[in-house]
Structure formats: structure tokens, C-alpha cells
């Protein structure tokens, strides 16, 4: 977190908690047990999750058990 803040002083969002949330969100959408086939579905998922605010993305990833469930709430 501190290294990123030093490297990019003009940017924000590099708190320890935010980086943990980003990591959790990434792992949620890229784990095999969630059933995401990255090559075929990554563009669709990317467009959907970019359409809602980051805070909503965090809550959905933390509360949902699967990618299809999460995408239901994203829609």
C-alpha cells in the first residue's frame, strides 16, 4: 500500500483495506469453483461489473456464493 502510494502520489485508493477488497473481488471472479470460463465470458462480466459503482461490486462479491448469483444482482 505504501509503495503504491509513493509510486503514484497523484492517485488515491491504495489503502490496505481497499487493496484487500480488490484482491478478494478479483479472486471471486476468477476462481474455477465459481464456474467462470474466463476466455468466453470475461468481456461480458467486465462490462457488467463496470456498469455499477465499486462499493456495490464489493458488497455483491462479499455476499454472493457464485458468479451467476453475483451477476444476477449486478443486472
Secondary structure as UniProt FT lines:
FT   HELIX           2..7
FT   TURN            8..10
FT   HELIX           16..30
FT   HELIX           32..34
FT   HELIX           38..50
FT   HELIX           54..63
FT   HELIX           67..74
//
